[in-house]
Amino acid sequence: MNRALETDEELKNLSVEIREWEALFSLSGGDARKLYNVLELACSDAVPGEPFVLTNEVVQEKVQLNIALYDKGGEYHYDVASAFIKSIRGSDPNAAVYWLGRMLEGGEDIKFIARRMMISASEDIGLANPNALLLATTAFQAVQAIGMPEARIILSQAAIYLATSAKSNSAYMAINQALSLVRETGALPVPLHLRNAPTGLMKKLDYGQGYQYSHDYEGNFVMQEYLPEDVSGKSLYQPANNPAEQQVKTRLAGQWKGKYNY
């Protein structure tokens, strides 16, 4: 601690007197990295050239106000992030902005927040509103370009948009089912008509034979098999009950008739 006060680029310019040590040691839990983190937080209001006294009360107050920064790699950090995402998933913009504020006030990395919203945009909103992923991705790029404090406005806009958007986890469920099916059935052979045929030998072996080019048919669709024979007809994507995906379901039902039970 004394060495940090004497040699740290920021701390050495301050006139800090540590009058009480109990809170510093208690909050660090025996971890020197956390002890240094607590010291930095506790001294955040100190002004170069002016005496600054650290007491247990001062240390406790600063850490409570900035607990996310103090514990970025710990349980609290992930608890607040979890509450933020679950508020978006639960369509509560008020709670989403509250937890966003908690993270920002605690000094959370704005890129971490934006990345979590990108995931939520696909996992929790998905095909109910494909624009959500575009907006979240744009928000991620924008906060990197803008930085704080203005980035808070961009994050707020994105969080509110995601929270108020229609929700669907159909894409999330579909890829999970696909991965489960692949693990269960192994590397099934690609149907011959779907195989690439770059050589004469492959053509003689009927690679690509019988493939029907969708754009040659009315409505850019033709009924043909795209799955391996052993899993033919297996439905992995089930449209969720929202206006956008119900339109998709209607179109798929008309194209595939009863094959995938749409």
N, C-alpha and C positions, 0 to 999 in steps of 0.2 A: 504494500500500500504506500509506504513512504517512498519507495523507488518510483512508483507510478506518479506520485505528486511532484517528484523532482525531475523526471525525465520525459513524461508523456508530452507530446507536442501541444496539446490543449491545456492539460492540467498544470503544467509547470508555469504557466502565465497567471495562475490564480493564487490567491493568498488564503489557502484552506487550512482551518484548524479542526481536527477531528477531536471533538470534546467527549463523545460517547461512541463506543464501538459495538455494543451489543446487537443493535439492529443490523449493522453491516455484516457481522459474522452469522447472525441467525438467518438472514435472507440468502446468504451465499451457500448455506448448507454444506460448507466444507469444500466447495468448488472454487478454485482461484479465478477461473474465467468469469463466474457469476459475481464474485466479489468485486472484480474490476468493473464489471458491467454496472453493478449497484453504485459503485463510487462515481462513475461517469454520470449516471442518472441523478444522483444526489447533488452533484455539483453543477447541474445544468443551468441554475439561476445565478451562479456566481459571476461576478463582474471583475475582469482583470484590474488589479491595483486596489481593490476594495476587500477588506477582511470578510471572510465567509466562514461561519461556524457550523459544523455538522453535528447535529444531535440525533438521538434515536427518533424523535418526532419528525424531524426534517427528512430523514432517510425513509421512514415509513410512508410519509405523505407522497414523496416523489415517486417511489416505486409503485404505490397504489394507483397513481395517476397514469403511469407509463408501464403497466404490468406486461402488456403485450411486447413492448420493446425489451423489457428485462428478461422475459421468458420466451423469446422467439422460437427456440427449439423445443420448448416444453409442452406440457399438457394443456395449459391455459391457451396458448397460441392456437392449437388445433381445435380446442373447444369453441372459441369465438368464431373461427373460420367455419366450423361445422354449423353453428347457429345461423351464420350468415347464409350459407347455401341452403339450409333447410327452410329458412324464411322465404328465399326465392322460390324454392320448390313448392312451398305451401301458399304461394300467391299472396304474400303479405308484404307490400312495399314499405310499410311503416317500420316493421321489424327489420327488413333487409337494410334500410337506410340507417337504422339505429346501430346494428352490428357493424355496418360499414364505418360509421362514425367512431365506434369503439376501436376498431382496428387502426383507423387513421390517427386518432388521438394517441394511440399507443405506439405510433411510429412504425406500423407494419409496412413492409415492402409493397409499394403500389403494384409492382409487376406480379407479385404473388396473388394479390386480390384479383387482378385482371385475368390471370391464368385460371383461377378457380371459376370465374364467371364464364370463360370460354368453355370449360368442361360442362358446367351446368346448362349452358345454352344448347348443347348437343344431347346431354344425358336426360335432362328434365323437360326440355321444350321441344327439341328435335324437329320432327316433321309437322308438328302442329303449327309451327311458325319458323320456317327455315331462315328467315331474315334475322332471327335472334343470334345465330352463330356469326353471321356477317357483322352485326352490330358489336357483339362482344369482341370479335377479332379486331375490328376497327378501334374499339376502345383500348385494347391492349397496345396497339401501335401508337395511339394518340397519347396515352399517359407516358410512354417512353419518350416521345418527342417533346411533351409539354413539361412534365415534372410537377412536383408540388410547389405551391399550394393549389394551383389551378386544376391539377389532375383530379382533385376531389370532386369537381363538378362533372367531369366526364364519367368517373366511376359511379357517381350518384345517378346520372342519366341512364347508364347501362343497367345498374341494379334495379331501378324502378321499372325500366322496360322489360327486363327479364321476369321480374316478380309479377307484373300485370299481364304477361303474355299467356296465351293458351298453353297447356302442358301436355306432353306426350313422352313416354319412355320407350316407344316402339322400336326405335333404332338401337337403343341400348339393349333391349331384350332380344332383338333379332340377331345381333352379332354374338351375344352370349349363347344363344341356342345354336348358332352356326358352329361356334368353336366346340361346343359340347358334342354336336353331331360328328364333327371331324375327328375328335378324339375317340368317339365310340366306334366309328366305321373305318377309320384309317384312311390311307391314300387310295381312294377308289379311282379307277381309270377314267380319263377324260373320254367322253363319247367321241367316236371317230369323226363324226361330221363337224365337231367343234375344234378339232386339232388343226394346228398350223401345218402347212405342207410346202415348205420351202424347197424341197428336192424332188427329183423325178421318182426316186425310190419310194418316198413317202406318199406320193400321189398314187403309185401302183398299189400301195398298201391301203388305199382308200382313205388316207388322211384327208379330211375336209370334204369328202364325198357326200353329197346329199344336203349340204348346208344351204339353208334358205336365207337370203339377204333381206332383212326386215324392210328396208326402204324400197324394195321392189314391189311391195304389197300395199294394198289399200289400208290407210290409217297407220302406215309404217309398222305393221304388226303381222306376224304369221305364226300360227300354232306349231311349235316344234319343241323338242326336248332339250333342255339346257343342263339338267342335273345328271349325275351318274345313274345308271339303271337301278342300282340297289337302293337309292334314296329318291327315286322318281315320285313326284307329287308331294314331297315333304314341304310343309309350309313353315317357314321360319319368320317371315315378316307378317305381323297381323296389325293392320291399321287401327289406330286408337280412335276413340269416340270423340272426335273434334271435327269441325267443319272441313278443314283442309284435307285431313286424311280420309274422311268419309267420301270426299270426291275421288280420291285415289282409289278407295275400295270399290266404288261403283265402276270406275274405268277398268280395274283389274278383273272384276267379276264379269264384265262384258267381254273382255279379251280371252280370259282363261276358262270361261264357262265354269264348270264345277271342279276343275282340276285341283285348285288350291283351297277350295271351300271358301272363296270370297263371296 
